[in-house]
Amino acid sequence: MKKFKILLTLFLATYLSYGQTPDIAILEVASGFDNPVDIQNAGDDRLFIVEQSGAIQIINSDNTVNSTPFISIPVNDSGFEQGLLGLAFHPEYATNGFFYVHYTQNNGDTQISRFTVTSDPDIADPNSEFPLLEVDQPFSNHNGGGLAFGEDGFLYIALGDGGSGGDPGNRAQNPGILLGKILRIDVDNQDAGLEYAIPDTNPFVSNSSFRPEIWDLGLRNPFRFSFDDETGAMWIGDVGQNQIEEVDRGIGGGHNYGWRCYEGNSPFNTSNCPDDSELTFPVAQYFHSGNGPAKCSIVGGYVYRGAQFPTMQGLYFFADTCSNEIAYIDASTPAEITYSEQFGGNSFVTFGEDINKELYISGLAGTVYRVVDADLLSADTFDQENSISIYPNPATDVLNIVLTQLTNTDTLRIFDITGKLVKSQSIESLTTTIRIGDLTSGIYLAQLETSGYTQKLIIK
């Protein structure tokens, strides 16, 4: 018990020290992927890795990679920014098996389609494609690529400005086309002439000058965007032109983020532009040079809402492909950008979250990593976290414990923040489910007695 009280004291001290600077490090999860450009979860303890060449691979909870891809989709990946670019699982995936992809067709146009999983949860049906939306692409670059379902159940789609350089067609500001926009569609219903429906709460639905799918406009190449589950804010990493990379944040739709009128906060081409009062300027920006290693392309990430690293809580993480730095800003009061060391040779292009909201990153070099605060990880934890999974977190009624090995029985003990033992259950198999509905909402500490593995647990 003395050992536990020491752990509890350290835990509480850490929990109360939000705002301390985390020591950002990355831990290898799995490697050998072919240009991994997206990381998603399907509401369970697997990670789905999107390869630009068209395959989606599965990393299991023990960090092994399935020998057979989840699916392989024929795509055009001949251009550097073309290929299979995005993945999103339907909110009811557990019952309907639907998932959605963003890819480049052979003719270079963007395709948004739905596919369905088979009776084998590790294999999808390549013949189940249901095309939803096709978008003409005048050039091979600036395709966007992000997909995500919001809390409202609608599918959000990120499209770049159509490519070339400087948006020569001023497409991002053109309300009559979909390029340079974030779209929002209802995939569970259909309007006449469409394979989807237009939500009647879309911001421009009553303006005949706008395509009704448009949620936001004025974006150059929003390759990666995400939602903060706590605030509902959309966070966008919009890739810049020659000098400036920007982080955009919006709550609700109808934002005009300013491209090509502005690159970041700086005028770029202000002919025929709206008044500045109609634009939403970035919450953070950085230049390609003059602030450390040379940078070139922002990689939008996530606001950290996991439980394992309290010092990372509420920080928006992003990266840069050229400098291989991971950066963050405070999501509630964005101001100065803090950069990590350079993790050279990775060419970062995407972040992802697991079921527990823990953060991952990957790059074109082919390795998937976890993003961690090294100060909060002992050497033992570095090893243990790859073999132990306790989820969901936050939890409500049940808690699942998954181990990759169990030589002897163990005991899961749950303590409240005063150090009082409130639940104890023997662990006798690799997978155990524990009912926790009798515990009140709050912050707890979950500990495997034999191994000593300990993590914060939130019960709602």
N, C-alpha and C positions, 0 to 999 in steps of 0.2 A: 504493500500500500504506500510505503514511503516513496518508492520509485514513481508510482502513479501521481502522487501529490506534486512531485517535482515537475512531471510532465504537464499536469494541469496548470501549475503556476506559469510555466513557460508558455503554454497555450493561451492562457488569459492575457498574459503580457503581450503576446503577439497579436491576439485578437483586438486588444485595445490600442494597438499602435498603427492603425490604418494611417496612411500618409507617409510612413517611413519609406525610404527609397528601396525597392526590391533590387536584388542582385540577379539580373536576368541571365538565365542559362538555358540550354536546350539539351534534352535527353533523347537519344535515338530510340525510336519505337520499332521501325522496320525500314528496310532499304531495298534497292533493286527495282524501283518503279520507273516506268517510261514517261518522263515529263509529267509528274503528278501536278495537276493544276487546280484541284478542288478536294476538300476533305469534308465529309458529312457523316452524320449518324442517323439511324432509322428508328430512334427511340429505344434502342437496346445497347448492349455493350460492345457492338462491332463498330469499326470505322470503315467507311466506303471511300476509296481513293480513286479519283477520276484521272485517268491518263489521257493526255491530249490526243493520242493516236486512236482513241475510241473505246478502250476497255475501262471497266470499273472493277477494281480489285477490292477484296475484303481483308481487313486486319481483324483477327479475333482478339478476345479479351486477354489471351496469353501472349499476344504480339506475334503469333504465327500468321502467315499469309496463305489463304486458300490457293491451291494449285490451279484451280479453274476460276476464271473471272466470273463475277456476278453477271456481267453481260459484255458483249463486244458489239459496237455499233459502227457500221461503215461511215466514215466521215472524211472530209477534205481537210487534211492538216498540212497541206503543202506550203502555206504561208505561216510565218512565225507566230501570228496571232490567231490562226484558224485551228479548227479541230473540235474535239469534244471539250466544252468549256465550263459547263455548270450542271449541277444536280440538286434536286430538292425532292424530299419525300412528302407525300400528302399527309396532312395532319391525322387522317384516319388510315394511315398505311397499314397498321396492324390488322385492320379488318378488310380493306379494299385492295391492298397490294399495289397501289398506284405510286409511281414516281415519275419525275419530269426532268428532261434534259435539254440543254442548250448546246447546239452543235452547228457546224458549217457543212452545208450540202456540197455536192460535187461541183455545182455551178457557182459556188462562193457565197450563196445567200445563207442567212441565218434561219435555222429551223428550231422551233420549240415543240417538243412532242412528249406524249405520255407513253410509258411502258408499264407492264404488269409483271410482278413476280410469279413464279410457278409455285407448285406445292412444296418444292424444296426452297426453304428461305434463303439459301445461298446462291440460287440460280434464278435469273429473270428470263422471260420469254422474248427472244429477239424478234419474233414475228408478231408481237402484240402492239406494235407502234400505232399510236393514234395521233396524227398530226394536228396541232392546235393553231400554230401561227407561223407564217413564213414572211421574212422581211428581206427585201432587196438590199444588197450591199454593193455600192459602187466601187469600193476598193477592198483589198484583202486585210487591211489593218483596222484597228478600232472597232472590234466586234462586240465589246462589252463581254458578258459571259455569266454574270451572277444570276442566280435564281434563289428565291426564298419565300416561304409562306409567312405571312404576318399573323398576329394574334387574331385578326379578323377572319382568317381562313382563306384569304385571297392570295393568289400567286403574283409576286412581284418579279419583274424581269428587267435586267439592266442591258441597255443597248448603247454602244458607242456612236460617234458622230458620222460613221461611214468611211472614215479613213482619209488617206492622203495626208496632208499636213496643213494646219491652220484652218481646217473646216472650210474648204473653198466654196462649197455650196451653201454655207451658213445653215446647215441642216439642224444643228442643235437648237437653234432659235426658231426653226420653222414649225409652227404648231400643227401643220397638216401632214407631217410625216413622223414616223416613230423613232428615227435615229437621233441619238444624243439625248435619250429620255430614260426615265424609269417608268415602266408600265405596271398597271394593276388590273388583273382579270379574274373572273370567277370561273374556275374550271369545273365546278359542280353543276353548272347550268349552261344553256345555250340560247343565244339570241338569234333571230332570223339572219341567215347568211353567214353565221359565225360558228366556230366549234367551241365557243366559250361565251360567257355573258359579260356585259359591262356592268360593274357595280354602280348603282344609281347614286352612290356617294362619292364617286370619282370627282375630282375638283373642277374639271372642265367639261363635264358631261352635258351641260346645257349651253355650251359655247360652240356654235357650229363651225368656228374657225379651227377648232382643235379636234384631233383624233380623240375619241372618248376614252381610249385606253390609257392616255397619258396621266401619270401621277405627278412627276416632276420633269423639268426640262433644263436645258442649258448645261449639258454634261459632255465632256470630251471622250473619255474612255473609262467608265465606271466598272472596271473589271471585277471588283469585289466590293460588296456591301453587306450589311448585317443589321439586325434589330437588337436593341438592348431590351431584354425581357422586363427589366425593372421600370424603365421609363417609357418604353414604346418608341423611342427615338430611332430613326434610321441613320446609320453611319456609313458614309461612302468615301472610299479612297479613289479620287478622280485623277487619272494620270495626266500630267501636264505636257506642254508643248516643248519649249526649249529651255526654260529656266526654273519653273516653279511647279511643285507637287502640292496638292491640297487635300485636306480632310473636310468633308461637308457633313453637316448634321441637320436633320429636319424632323419635326414632329408634325404629323399630318401631311397632306399633300399640297400641291399647288406651288411648290418652290421653283424659282428660276435661278439656277446656280451660276449663270453668267457667261459660260463659254459660248461663242468665241469673243464676246465683248471684253472679257477679262480672263487672264491666266492668273489664278489665285486672286490676289487683291490688286494686281497691276493691269492697267489697260493693255489690251492686245489688238483688237480691231473694233472700235466703238462706233463704226458707221451703222446707222439704222438700228441702234440698240435702244432698249427700254431705259427709262430713267433709273438711276442707281437705287432709288427707293423701292423699286419693284424687284430688285435682285437680292438673293441670299448669298452672302459672302462666306468664305470658309471660316471654320472655327480655328483652324491651324494651317500653316503652310511652311514649306521649306524650299530652299534653293538647291540647285544641282551642285553648286560649289560654294566655298566660303564658310562652311560650317562643318568641318571635319572631312571624312572621306567623300570623294565625288559620288554623287547620287544621280539617279536617272529616272526611276519609275516607282511610284508608290504602290504598295500592296495593302489594300484595306483589310482590316481585321475585325476584332470583336471587343466589346466592353467585357472585361473579365467578371464573371459572376459565379465562378467556382467556389469551392469551400476550402481547398487545401492550402491556398496561399493568401492569407488575409491582407498582406501588404500589397497585393495586386488588385484587390477588390476595388471596383469602380474606375479602373484605368482602362482607357481605350488603347489597344495595341495595334500597331501597324508596322510595316517594314519597307525596305527599299531593295529592289532587285539587284542593283549594281553595288551598293555599299555593303550589302548583307548585314545590315544593322537591323535590330528590332527596336522600335521606338514606342513611346507611350505619352499620353496626355491625360490629365484628370478629366473624366467624362462630365462631371458636374460643373467644373470651372476651367474649361480648356484655356491653356496659356502656353507656357514654355514647354517645348518638346524635350524629353529626356531620351538619349540614345544608349543602347547597349554597346558592348564591344562588337567587333566585326566577326561574324561566323562565316569566314571565307569559303568560297567554292560551292556555295549552295544555290545561288541565284533564286532567292525566295520569290514565290509567286502566289502563295495562298496560305490562309489560316483555316482552322476548323475547330469545332467543339465536339466533345463527347457527350454522352448522356448526362454526365455530372457537371457539365459546363466547364470542364478543364480545357485548357487551350493547347492547340497543336499548330505546327507550321511545317511547310514543305517547300521545296524548290525544284528547279529543273534538273538538278543533279540526281534526284531520285530517292532521297531519304526523308522519311516523316519523323518529326521530333515532337516531344512535349516541351512546352514553354513553362519554365518553373522559376521560383525564387530560390537560388542556391543557398541562401542564408537559412532557409527553413527546412532544408533537406540534409539529414545526416547521411553518412555513408550507408548505413543500414537501410534507410528509407529509399535511397536510390535503387537498391536491389529489390526491396520488398514491393515497391509500388508496381513493378512489372509483373508480379505474380498474385496480387491481391486486388480485388475490386469490390467495393461496397457501394451499392447504389439502390434507388435514386437518392440524390442529395441536392436539394431538400427532399424529404420524404414525408409521407402522410400516414398510410395504413400499414405498409409492409416495407421491409428492408431486405435486399438480396446480398448475400455474401458469396462471391465466386473466387475459388482458389485454383491455381494451376498445379499445386501439389499439397498433399496432406499426409505427412508420415505418421502423425499421432493425432488424436482428437485435440481440439482446441476449444476455447470458450470465448464467445463474444460478450463483452461486458460494456454496458452503456452507463455513463456517469453524467449527472447534471453538472452545472458549472460550479456548484458548491463542493463537488467531489463525492457526492452521495451516489452509491450504486443503485440504479433504478431498474435495471434489467440484466439478466444473465441467461445465456442459452448455449448449450453444447454444440460444437461444430464437428460433425462426424462424417461429412461428405464434401465433395468439391463444390457443390452448390447447395446453399441453405437459404430458406426464406423465413424471416422472423416477423411476427406481427407486432407492430408498435403503436397501434391505434389507441392504446390505453395511456400513452404518454402525452403530456400537455405540450403545446407549441413552445419552442424555445431552442436554445443552443446546448448541445450535448457533446460528449467525447465518446467515440466508439473505439474500443481497444480489443485486439485479439490477445488473450492473456499469455499464451505460450510464446508466440512469435514476438510480442511486444509492439506489433504494428498499431499505430494510433492515428486517428484522423477526426477532424471536427465534423459534427453531424448536425444538421438543421432539421427540425421537425415542425411542420406547419399544421 
